[in-house]
Amino acid sequence: MGKSQKNEKVKELVLARPNYYQGVLQLRTHNSDIIDFIYAQVDKAGDVAITKQAKMPDGMDMYMTSQAFLRKLGKKLRESFGGEMRTSARLHTKIKGKEVYRVTVLYRPWGFKRGDVINVRGEQVKITYFGNKVFAKHLKTGKKITIRHEDLPKFGE
């Protein structure tokens, strides 16, 4: 099945069932770069749609038609922008004895990106990589260090 055929199937599904979703991306303290990145990834995938968006006091929720895509998107957000990502699943229903789950991915970005110089425990460090762990280079000594998530500055600090 080609990409255009997948796009058509998704459009038909969304038109037939506009409230259909398999998972929710919970964005907290986001910016326009992150929103643009998400839309670009949805367009690139072709077989995914955002069926609903809900504004929240500290961000927004995006309801999507593919939980596999949603899990991958959360990882891509964390790798591209850094931040906290948590995934959870809850039982939605049973169809013919098979359990069907809905996934929630919470993404909360940090206030810095790769290459930024930040203050951690009173020391200046340059961020080199982030994923499950955050790696940086100490500016005075030049040593590579691993930073605990709780020692990182929060968004907007």
VMD Tcl script that builds the backbone (N, CA, C; Angstrom):
set m [mol new atoms 471]
animate dup $m
set s [atomselect $m all]
$s set {name element resname resid chain x y z} {
  {N N MET 1 A 0.853 -1.171 0.000}
  {CA C MET 1 A 0.000 0.000 0.000}
  {C C MET 1 A 0.900 1.236 0.000}
  {N N GLY 2 A 0.689 2.149 -0.960}
  {CA C GLY 2 A 1.489 3.364 -1.083}
  {C C GLY 2 A 1.091 4.409 -0.060}
  {N N LYS 3 A 1.932 5.447 0.031}
  {CA C LYS 3 A 1.693 6.510 1.011}
  {C C LYS 3 A 0.386 7.247 0.729}
  {N N SER 4 A 0.081 7.492 -0.550}
  {CA C SER 4 A -1.162 8.207 -0.878}
  {C C SER 4 A -2.389 7.370 -0.526}
  {N N GLN 5 A -2.285 6.046 -0.686}
  {CA C GLN 5 A -3.395 5.168 -0.303}
  {C C GLN 5 A -3.599 5.194 1.212}
  {N N LYS 6 A -2.488 5.213 1.974}
  {CA C LYS 6 A -2.595 5.293 3.430}
  {C C LYS 6 A -3.238 6.611 3.846}
  {N N ASN 7 A -2.824 7.707 3.186}
  {CA C ASN 7 A -3.415 9.021 3.485}
  {C C ASN 7 A -4.919 8.997 3.273}
  {N N GLU 8 A -5.353 8.396 2.169}
  {CA C GLU 8 A -6.783 8.322 1.868}
  {C C GLU 8 A -7.529 7.497 2.914}
  {N N LYS 9 A -6.947 6.380 3.343}
  {CA C LYS 9 A -7.591 5.542 4.362}
  {C C LYS 9 A -7.742 6.303 5.681}
  {N N VAL 10 A -6.704 7.049 6.064}
  {CA C VAL 10 A -6.759 7.820 7.302}
  {C C VAL 10 A -7.825 8.905 7.187}
  {N N LYS 11 A -7.881 9.595 6.051}
  {CA C LYS 11 A -8.895 10.634 5.854}
  {C C LYS 11 A -10.300 10.048 5.937}
  {N N GLU 12 A -10.510 8.873 5.337}
  {CA C GLU 12 A -11.816 8.220 5.384}
  {C C GLU 12 A -12.180 7.859 6.821}
  {N N LEU 13 A -11.208 7.332 7.568}
  {CA C LEU 13 A -11.443 6.952 8.963}
  {C C LEU 13 A -11.814 8.170 9.798}
  {N N VAL 14 A -11.083 9.264 9.620}
  {CA C VAL 14 A -11.335 10.473 10.405}
  {C C VAL 14 A -12.693 11.068 10.049}
  {N N LEU 15 A -13.051 11.029 8.777}
  {CA C LEU 15 A -14.365 11.540 8.379}
  {C C LEU 15 A -15.489 10.668 8.923}
  {N N ALA 16 A -15.300 9.353 8.901}
  {CA C ALA 16 A -16.332 8.434 9.379}
  {C C ALA 16 A -16.451 8.454 10.906}
  {N N ARG 17 A -15.305 8.565 11.582}
  {CA C ARG 17 A -15.284 8.542 13.047}
  {C C ARG 17 A -14.379 9.675 13.545}
  {N N PRO 18 A -14.867 10.892 13.590}
  {CA C PRO 18 A -14.010 12.034 13.908}
  {C C PRO 18 A -13.442 12.032 15.332}
  {N N ASN 19 A -14.017 11.291 16.239}
  {CA C ASN 19 A -13.517 11.239 17.608}
  {C C ASN 19 A -12.634 10.027 17.873}
  {N N TYR 20 A -12.288 9.259 16.819}
  {CA C TYR 20 A -11.454 8.068 16.971}
  {C C TYR 20 A -10.028 8.455 17.326}
  {N N TYR 21 A -9.476 7.778 18.316}
  {CA C TYR 21 A -8.052 7.962 18.634}
  {C C TYR 21 A -7.542 6.735 19.371}
  {N N GLN 22 A -6.238 6.477 19.226}
  {CA C GLN 22 A -5.595 5.370 19.924}
  {C C GLN 22 A -4.708 5.858 21.059}
  {N N GLY 23 A -4.405 7.164 21.053}
  {CA C GLY 23 A -3.541 7.676 22.099}
  {C C GLY 23 A -3.556 9.185 22.163}
  {N N VAL 24 A -2.988 9.701 23.256}
  {CA C VAL 24 A -2.961 11.139 23.512}
  {C C VAL 24 A -1.522 11.569 23.765}
  {N N LEU 25 A -1.113 12.633 23.076}
  {CA C LEU 25 A 0.170 13.270 23.353}
  {C C LEU 25 A -0.121 14.464 24.239}
  {N N GLN 26 A 0.388 14.425 25.472}
  {CA C GLN 26 A 0.200 15.533 26.399}
  {C C GLN 26 A 1.446 16.406 26.351}
  {N N LEU 27 A 1.324 17.577 25.747}
  {CA C LEU 27 A 2.436 18.527 25.665}
  {C C LEU 27 A 2.311 19.509 26.805}
  {N N ARG 28 A 3.389 19.728 27.510}
  {CA C ARG 28 A 3.382 20.692 28.596}
  {C C ARG 28 A 4.501 21.700 28.360}
  {N N THR 29 A 4.224 22.958 28.618}
  {CA C THR 29 A 5.173 24.061 28.437}
  {C C THR 29 A 5.905 23.961 27.103}
  {N N HIS 30 A 5.159 23.912 26.025}
  {CA C HIS 30 A 5.719 23.747 24.687}
  {C C HIS 30 A 5.971 25.098 24.013}
  {N N ASN 31 A 6.609 25.043 22.850}
  {CA C ASN 31 A 6.814 26.249 22.050}
  {C C ASN 31 A 6.474 25.941 20.590}
  {N N SER 32 A 6.552 26.936 19.728}
  {CA C SER 32 A 6.127 26.764 18.334}
  {C C SER 32 A 7.039 25.806 17.577}
  {N N ASP 33 A 8.318 25.721 17.938}
  {CA C ASP 33 A 9.222 24.778 17.264}
  {C C ASP 33 A 8.769 23.336 17.486}
  {N N ILE 34 A 8.328 23.038 18.687}
  {CA C ILE 34 A 7.867 21.689 19.010}
  {C C ILE 34 A 6.581 21.373 18.252}
  {N N ILE 35 A 5.653 22.322 18.193}
  {CA C ILE 35 A 4.396 22.119 17.462}
  {C C ILE 35 A 4.684 21.891 15.975}
  {N N ASP 36 A 5.565 22.714 15.393}
  {CA C ASP 36 A 5.928 22.553 13.983}
  {C C ASP 36 A 6.555 21.177 13.732}
  {N N PHE 37 A 7.403 20.726 14.662}
  {CA C PHE 37 A 8.041 19.418 14.552}
  {C C PHE 37 A 6.993 18.300 14.545}
  {N N ILE 38 A 6.006 18.401 15.419}
  {CA C ILE 38 A 4.960 17.379 15.506}
  {C C ILE 38 A 4.160 17.320 14.206}
  {N N TYR 39 A 3.733 18.477 13.705}
  {CA C TYR 39 A 2.975 18.492 12.444}
  {C C TYR 39 A 3.799 17.945 11.287}
  {N N ALA 40 A 5.088 18.254 11.251}
  {CA C ALA 40 A 5.958 17.734 10.188}
  {C C ALA 40 A 6.057 16.210 10.267}
  {N N GLN 41 A 6.151 15.670 11.480}
  {CA C GLN 41 A 6.237 14.219 11.652}
  {C C GLN 41 A 4.931 13.530 11.250}
  {N N VAL 42 A 3.791 14.158 11.578}
  {CA C VAL 42 A 2.491 13.594 11.195}
  {C C VAL 42 A 2.360 13.595 9.669}
  {N N ASP 43 A 2.742 14.699 9.029}
  {CA C ASP 43 A 2.685 14.773 7.565}
  {C C ASP 43 A 3.614 13.755 6.923}
  {N N LYS 44 A 4.801 13.597 7.491}
  {CA C LYS 44 A 5.788 12.669 6.956}
  {C C LYS 44 A 5.294 11.221 7.055}
  {N N ALA 45 A 4.645 10.884 8.157}
  {CA C ALA 45 A 4.154 9.513 8.361}
  {C C ALA 45 A 3.046 9.185 7.368}
  {N N GLY 46 A 2.140 10.105 7.155}
  {CA C GLY 46 A 1.085 9.903 6.167}
  {C C GLY 46 A -0.093 9.076 6.626}
  {N N ASP 47 A 0.124 8.099 7.485}
  {CA C ASP 47 A -0.974 7.220 7.907}
  {C C ASP 47 A -1.464 7.544 9.315}
  {N N VAL 48 A -1.215 8.768 9.767}
  {CA C VAL 48 A -1.600 9.201 11.108}
  {C C VAL 48 A -2.355 10.515 10.992}
  {N N ALA 49 A -3.307 10.715 11.881}
  {CA C ALA 49 A -4.036 11.980 11.906}
  {C C ALA 49 A -4.191 12.444 13.347}
  {N N ILE 50 A -4.238 13.752 13.504}
  {CA C ILE 50 A -4.568 14.350 14.803}
  {C C ILE 50 A -6.063 14.633 14.738}
  {N N THR 51 A -6.845 13.910 15.540}
  {CA C THR 51 A -8.299 14.025 15.448}
  {C C THR 51 A -8.874 15.103 16.346}
  {N N LYS 52 A -8.120 15.485 17.376}
  {CA C LYS 52 A -8.643 16.486 18.304}
  {C C LYS 52 A -7.484 17.131 19.047}
  {N N GLN 53 A -7.637 18.404 19.381}
  {CA C GLN 53 A -6.665 19.096 20.212}
  {C C GLN 53 A -7.416 19.787 21.340}
  {N N ALA 54 A -6.869 19.684 22.529}
  {CA C ALA 54 A -7.506 20.315 23.692}
  {C C ALA 54 A -6.479 21.182 24.407}
  {N N LYS 55 A -6.833 22.435 24.638}
  {CA C LYS 55 A -5.961 23.349 25.383}
  {C C LYS 55 A -6.047 23.011 26.869}
  {N N MET 56 A -4.898 23.041 27.500}
  {CA C MET 56 A -4.808 22.823 28.939}
  {C C MET 56 A -4.154 24.052 29.555}
  {N N PRO 57 A -4.300 24.256 30.869}
  {CA C PRO 57 A -3.693 25.439 31.487}
  {C C PRO 57 A -2.174 25.520 31.276}
  {N N ASP 58 A -1.505 24.371 31.234}
  {CA C ASP 58 A -0.049 24.373 31.102}
  {C C ASP 58 A 0.428 23.741 29.792}
  {N N GLY 59 A -0.451 23.669 28.772}
  {CA C GLY 59 A -0.043 23.079 27.506}
  {C C GLY 59 A -1.236 22.666 26.671}
  {N N MET 60 A -1.098 21.525 25.988}
  {CA C MET 60 A -2.192 21.026 25.158}
  {C C MET 60 A -2.117 19.515 25.033}
  {N N ASP 61 A -3.254 18.906 24.699}
  {CA C ASP 61 A -3.351 17.478 24.428}
  {C C ASP 61 A -3.698 17.303 22.958}
  {N N MET 62 A -3.022 16.336 22.294}
  {CA C MET 62 A -3.297 16.019 20.897}
  {C C MET 62 A -3.708 14.552 20.825}
  {N N TYR 63 A -4.881 14.297 20.271}
  {CA C TYR 63 A -5.412 12.949 20.147}
  {C C TYR 63 A -5.038 12.416 18.772}
  {N N MET 64 A -4.385 11.245 18.717}
  {CA C MET 64 A -3.850 10.709 17.463}
  {C C MET 64 A -4.378 9.318 17.175}
  {N N THR 65 A -4.350 8.962 15.888}
  {CA C THR 65 A -4.944 7.707 15.425}
  {C C THR 65 A -4.004 6.510 15.485}
  {N N SER 66 A -2.758 6.683 15.903}
  {CA C SER 66 A -1.819 5.559 15.952}
  {C C SER 66 A -0.993 5.612 17.230}
  {N N GLN 67 A -1.114 4.558 18.041}
  {CA C GLN 67 A -0.336 4.554 19.269}
  {C C GLN 67 A 1.128 4.204 19.014}
  {N N ALA 68 A 1.418 3.406 17.988}
  {CA C ALA 68 A 2.810 3.097 17.656}
  {C C ALA 68 A 3.529 4.379 17.229}
  {N N PHE 69 A 2.877 5.180 16.391}
  {CA C PHE 69 A 3.449 6.449 15.961}
  {C C PHE 69 A 3.640 7.365 17.169}
  {N N LEU 70 A 2.687 7.370 18.062}
  {CA C LEU 70 A 2.733 8.236 19.238}
  {C C LEU 70 A 3.940 7.908 20.120}
  {N N ARG 71 A 4.212 6.631 20.310}
  {CA C ARG 71 A 5.377 6.215 21.102}
  {C C ARG 71 A 6.681 6.675 20.427}
  {N N LYS 72 A 6.761 6.478 19.104}
  {CA C LYS 72 A 7.958 6.903 18.362}
  {C C LYS 72 A 8.111 8.420 18.403}
  {N N LEU 73 A 7.008 9.128 18.287}
  {CA C LEU 73 A 7.042 10.586 18.312}
  {C C LEU 73 A 7.566 11.101 19.651}
  {N N GLY 74 A 7.139 10.479 20.744}
  {CA C GLY 74 A 7.633 10.875 22.063}
  {C C GLY 74 A 9.146 10.731 22.158}
  {N N LYS 75 A 9.678 9.622 21.636}
  {CA C LYS 75 A 11.128 9.413 21.656}
  {C C LYS 75 A 11.840 10.437 20.778}
  {N N LYS 76 A 11.265 10.727 19.604}
  {CA C LYS 76 A 11.878 11.720 18.711}
  {C C LYS 76 A 11.868 13.107 19.347}
  {N N LEU 77 A 10.797 13.454 20.041}
  {CA C LEU 77 A 10.742 14.744 20.735}
  {C C LEU 77 A 11.837 14.843 21.792}
  {N N ARG 78 A 11.988 13.778 22.570}
  {CA C ARG 78 A 12.998 13.784 23.629}
  {C C ARG 78 A 14.402 13.868 23.036}
  {N N GLU 79 A 14.653 13.142 21.936}
  {CA C GLU 79 A 15.978 13.158 21.320}
  {C C GLU 79 A 16.269 14.489 20.630}
  {N N SER 80 A 15.246 15.124 20.063}
  {CA C SER 80 A 15.453 16.368 19.325}
  {C C SER 80 A 15.485 17.599 20.221}
  {N N PHE 81 A 14.605 17.645 21.225}
  {CA C PHE 81 A 14.473 18.843 22.048}
  {C C PHE 81 A 14.877 18.628 23.499}
  {N N GLY 82 A 15.083 17.378 23.904}
  {CA C GLY 82 A 15.354 17.088 25.303}
  {C C GLY 82 A 14.080 17.215 26.107}
  {N N GLY 83 A 14.080 16.689 27.293}
  {CA C GLY 83 A 12.908 16.819 28.136}
  {C C GLY 83 A 12.510 15.517 28.780}
  {N N GLU 84 A 11.429 15.588 29.498}
  {CA C GLU 84 A 10.891 14.434 30.215}
  {C C GLU 84 A 9.800 13.791 29.370}
  {N N MET 85 A 9.856 12.480 29.225}
  {CA C MET 85 A 8.826 11.761 28.493}
  {C C MET 85 A 8.378 10.570 29.338}
  {N N ARG 86 A 7.084 10.442 29.494}
  {CA C ARG 86 A 6.516 9.292 30.212}
  {C C ARG 86 A 5.412 8.690 29.365}
  {N N THR 87 A 5.379 7.376 29.327}
  {CA C THR 87 A 4.377 6.661 28.548}
  {C C THR 87 A 3.568 5.773 29.480}
  {N N SER 88 A 2.260 5.787 29.288}
  {CA C SER 88 A 1.402 4.891 30.059}
  {C C SER 88 A 0.297 4.375 29.142}
  {N N ALA 89 A -0.234 3.226 29.491}
  {CA C ALA 89 A -1.317 2.629 28.712}
  {C C ALA 89 A -2.431 2.223 29.662}
  {N N ARG 90 A -3.657 2.375 29.185}
  {CA C ARG 90 A -4.785 1.936 30.013}
  {C C ARG 90 A -5.731 1.120 29.131}
  {N N LEU 91 A -6.343 0.148 29.742}
  {CA C LEU 91 A -7.266 -0.714 29.026}
  {C C LEU 91 A -8.481 0.096 28.591}
  {N N HIS 92 A -8.760 0.061 27.294}
  {CA C HIS 92 A -9.889 0.809 26.746}
  {C C HIS 92 A -11.117 -0.102 26.593}
  {N N THR 93 A -10.919 -1.273 25.985}
  {CA C THR 93 A -12.026 -2.200 25.770}
  {C C THR 93 A -11.474 -3.577 25.436}
  {N N LYS 94 A -12.376 -4.526 25.278}
  {CA C LYS 94 A -12.017 -5.856 24.792}
  {C C LYS 94 A -12.809 -6.113 23.524}
  {N N ILE 95 A -12.106 -6.544 22.487}
  {CA C ILE 95 A -12.760 -6.879 21.220}
  {C C ILE 95 A -12.418 -8.324 20.899}
  {N N LYS 96 A -13.446 -9.178 20.860}
  {CA C LYS 96 A -13.281 -10.608 20.584}
  {C C LYS 96 A -12.236 -11.238 21.502}
  {N N GLY 97 A -12.271 -10.871 22.773}
  {CA C GLY 97 A -11.364 -11.430 23.760}
  {C C GLY 97 A -9.996 -10.773 23.802}
  {N N LYS 98 A -9.712 -9.860 22.885}
  {CA C LYS 98 A -8.412 -9.190 22.858}
  {C C LYS 98 A -8.520 -7.834 23.551}
  {N N GLU 99 A -7.569 -7.574 24.438}
  {CA C GLU 99 A -7.575 -6.303 25.160}
  {C C GLU 99 A -7.031 -5.193 24.270}
  {N N VAL 100 A -7.731 -4.073 24.221}
  {CA C VAL 100 A -7.324 -2.920 23.423}
  {C C VAL 100 A -6.999 -1.781 24.380}
  {N N TYR 101 A -5.787 -1.243 24.222}
  {CA C TYR 101 A -5.302 -0.202 25.112}
  {C C TYR 101 A -5.243 1.146 24.400}
  {N N ARG 102 A -5.361 2.212 25.174}
  {CA C ARG 102 A -5.081 3.566 24.701}
  {C C ARG 102 A -3.820 4.030 25.418}
  {N N VAL 103 A -2.973 4.705 24.679}
  {CA C VAL 103 A -1.676 5.120 25.188}
  {C C VAL 103 A -1.683 6.624 25.458}
  {N N THR 104 A -1.019 7.022 26.528}
  {CA C THR 104 A -0.810 8.430 26.817}
  {C C THR 104 A 0.694 8.664 26.893}
  {N N VAL 105 A 1.177 9.649 26.133}
  {CA C VAL 105 A 2.583 10.039 26.175}
  {C C VAL 105 A 2.640 11.468 26.696}
  {N N LEU 106 A 3.284 11.641 27.832}
  {CA C LEU 106 A 3.483 12.965 28.408}
  {C C LEU 106 A 4.859 13.448 27.984}
  {N N TYR 107 A 4.919 14.651 27.407}
  {CA C TYR 107 A 6.206 15.239 27.041}
  {C C TYR 107 A 6.299 16.633 27.635}
  {N N ARG 108 A 7.342 16.836 28.434}
  {CA C ARG 108 A 7.593 18.126 29.071}
  {C C ARG 108 A 9.036 18.525 28.744}
  {N N PRO 109 A 9.238 19.532 27.873}
  {CA C PRO 109 A 10.602 19.892 27.466}
  {C C PRO 109 A 11.367 20.610 28.574}
  {N N TRP 110 A 12.704 20.508 28.472}
  {CA C TRP 110 A 13.556 21.296 29.340}
  {C C TRP 110 A 13.745 22.647 28.684}
  {N N GLY 111 A 14.263 23.589 29.398}
  {CA C GLY 111 A 14.443 24.941 28.881}
  {C C GLY 111 A 15.748 25.154 28.135}
  {N N PHE 112 A 16.366 24.094 27.631}
  {CA C PHE 112 A 17.627 24.227 26.909}
  {C C PHE 112 A 17.699 23.184 25.812}
  {N N LYS 113 A 18.705 23.338 24.941}
  {CA C LYS 113 A 18.883 22.377 23.845}
  {C C LYS 113 A 20.349 21.972 23.763}
  {N N ARG 114 A 20.638 21.042 22.878}
  {CA C ARG 114 A 22.002 20.564 22.685}
  {C C ARG 114 A 22.904 21.743 22.299}
  {N N GLY 115 A 24.048 21.848 22.955}
  {CA C GLY 115 A 24.979 22.939 22.673}
  {C C GLY 115 A 24.862 24.113 23.633}
  {N N ASP 116 A 23.772 24.183 24.393}
  {CA C ASP 116 A 23.585 25.284 25.344}
  {C C ASP 116 A 24.501 25.115 26.557}
  {N N VAL 117 A 24.891 26.225 27.131}
  {CA C VAL 117 A 25.669 26.223 28.368}
  {C C VAL 117 A 24.703 26.527 29.504}
  {N N ILE 118 A 24.678 25.628 30.491}
  {CA C ILE 118 A 23.772 25.790 31.628}
  {C C ILE 118 A 24.557 25.679 32.933}
  {N N ASN 119 A 23.920 26.079 34.018}
  {CA C ASN 119 A 24.509 26.010 35.343}
  {C C ASN 119 A 23.915 24.802 36.063}
  {N N VAL 120 A 24.773 23.843 36.427}
  {CA C VAL 120 A 24.331 22.639 37.141}
  {C C VAL 120 A 25.162 22.512 38.408}
  {N N ARG 121 A 24.499 22.537 39.545}
  {CA C ARG 121 A 25.171 22.432 40.856}
  {C C ARG 121 A 26.306 23.457 40.985}
  {N N GLY 122 A 26.068 24.679 40.484}
  {CA C GLY 122 A 27.042 25.748 40.598}
  {C C GLY 122 A 28.180 25.715 39.578}
  {N N GLU 123 A 28.137 24.788 38.641}
  {CA C GLU 123 A 29.197 24.651 37.634}
  {C C GLU 123 A 28.624 24.884 36.237}
  {N N GLN 124 A 29.413 25.512 35.358}
  {CA C GLN 124 A 29.000 25.743 33.976}
  {C C GLN 124 A 29.335 24.505 33.135}
  {N N VAL 125 A 28.318 23.968 32.432}
  {CA C VAL 125 A 28.518 22.806 31.570}
  {C C VAL 125 A 27.846 23.054 30.223}
  {N N LYS 126 A 28.369 22.396 29.190}
  {CA C LYS 126 A 27.798 22.498 27.845}
  {C C LYS 126 A 27.126 21.167 27.516}
  {N N ILE 127 A 25.833 21.212 27.167}
  {CA C ILE 127 A 25.071 20.002 26.870}
  {C C ILE 127 A 25.562 19.400 25.559}
  {N N THR 128 A 25.906 18.098 25.596}
  {CA C THR 128 A 26.378 17.421 24.383}
  {C C THR 128 A 25.365 16.413 23.840}
  {N N TYR 129 A 24.571 15.787 24.720}
  {CA C TYR 129 A 23.605 14.771 24.277}
  {C C TYR 129 A 22.545 14.596 25.338}
  {N N PHE 130 A 21.306 14.325 24.895}
  {CA C PHE 130 A 20.285 13.907 25.843}
  {C C PHE 130 A 19.378 12.873 25.223}
  {N N GLY 131 A 18.941 11.972 26.056}
  {CA C GLY 131 A 18.048 10.876 25.723}
  {C C GLY 131 A 17.545 10.380 27.062}
  {N N ASN 132 A 17.816 9.114 27.375}
  {CA C ASN 132 A 17.485 8.616 28.709}
  {C C ASN 132 A 18.359 9.289 29.765}
  {N N LYS 133 A 19.592 9.629 29.376}
  {CA C LYS 133 A 20.511 10.334 30.260}
  {C C LYS 133 A 20.933 11.629 29.579}
  {N N VAL 134 A 21.447 12.563 30.374}
  {CA C VAL 134 A 21.933 13.835 29.838}
  {C C VAL 134 A 23.451 13.867 30.032}
  {N N PHE 135 A 24.158 14.114 28.933}
  {CA C PHE 135 A 25.611 14.188 28.979}
  {C C PHE 135 A 26.043 15.614 28.660}
  {N N ALA 136 A 27.098 16.051 29.349}
  {CA C ALA 136 A 27.597 17.408 29.149}
  {C C ALA 136 A 29.110 17.413 29.298}
  {N N LYS 137 A 29.700 18.539 28.896}
  {CA C LYS 137 A 31.133 18.729 29.032}
  {C C LYS 137 A 31.352 19.875 30.013}
  {N N HIS 138 A 32.122 19.597 31.055}
  {CA C HIS 138 A 32.432 20.608 32.054}
  {C C HIS 138 A 33.340 21.642 31.396}
  {N N LEU 139 A 32.974 22.931 31.469}
  {CA C LEU 139 A 33.712 23.955 30.746}
  {C C LEU 139 A 35.101 24.226 31.327}
  {N N LYS 140 A 35.269 24.128 32.634}
  {CA C LYS 140 A 36.588 24.400 33.239}
  {C C LYS 140 A 37.558 23.241 33.039}
  {N N THR 141 A 37.091 22.021 33.308}
  {CA C THR 141 A 37.986 20.864 33.274}
  {C C THR 141 A 37.982 20.142 31.929}
  {N N GLY 142 A 36.923 20.308 31.154}
  {CA C GLY 142 A 36.816 19.611 29.867}
  {C C GLY 142 A 36.351 18.171 29.994}
  {N N LYS 143 A 36.057 17.714 31.218}
  {CA C LYS 143 A 35.612 16.334 31.436}
  {C C LYS 143 A 34.171 16.159 30.994}
  {N N LYS 144 A 33.874 14.937 30.505}
  {CA C LYS 144 A 32.488 14.585 30.178}
  {C C LYS 144 A 31.803 14.142 31.457}
  {N N ILE 145 A 30.570 14.618 31.655}
  {CA C ILE 145 A 29.836 14.259 32.873}
  {C C ILE 145 A 28.421 13.831 32.510}
  {N N THR 146 A 27.823 13.057 33.400}
  {CA C THR 146 A 26.423 12.663 33.292}
  {C C THR 146 A 25.657 13.459 34.333}
  {N N ILE 147 A 24.531 14.027 33.903}
  {CA C ILE 147 A 23.747 14.878 34.808}
  {C C ILE 147 A 22.453 14.161 35.177}
  {N N ARG 148 A 22.141 14.172 36.460}
  {CA C ARG 148 A 20.877 13.599 36.906}
  {C C ARG 148 A 19.736 14.518 36.481}
  {N N HIS 149 A 18.601 13.938 36.149}
  {CA C HIS 149 A 17.448 14.715 35.693}
  {C C HIS 149 A 16.999 15.736 36.738}
  {N N GLU 150 A 17.075 15.379 38.010}
  {CA C GLU 150 A 16.609 16.307 39.049}
  {C C GLU 150 A 17.549 17.508 39.217}
  {N N ASP 151 A 18.781 17.437 38.701}
  {CA C ASP 151 A 19.718 18.558 38.794}
  {C C ASP 151 A 19.588 19.528 37.617}
  {N N LEU 152 A 18.766 19.199 36.642}
  {CA C LEU 152 A 18.601 20.043 35.458}
  {C C LEU 152 A 17.656 21.192 35.756}
  {N N PRO 153 A 17.896 22.356 35.136}
  {CA C PRO 153 A 16.934 23.464 35.301}
  {C C PRO 153 A 15.630 23.136 34.596}
  {N N LYS 154 A 14.531 23.596 35.141}
  {CA C LYS 154 A 13.207 23.375 34.549}
  {C C LYS 154 A 12.954 24.373 33.438}
  {N N PHE 155 A 11.904 24.134 32.640}
  {CA C PHE 155 A 11.563 24.997 31.523}
  {C C PHE 155 A 11.340 26.425 32.019}
  {N N GLY 156 A 11.984 27.390 31.368}
  {CA C GLY 156 A 11.804 28.789 31.720}
  {C C GLY 156 A 12.716 29.292 32.830}
  {N N GLU 157 A 13.566 28.429 33.398}
  {CA C GLU 157 A 14.474 28.887 34.466}
  {C C GLU 157 A 15.718 29.520 33.859}
}
mol reanalyze $m
mol bondsrecalc $m
mol representation Tube
mol addrep $m
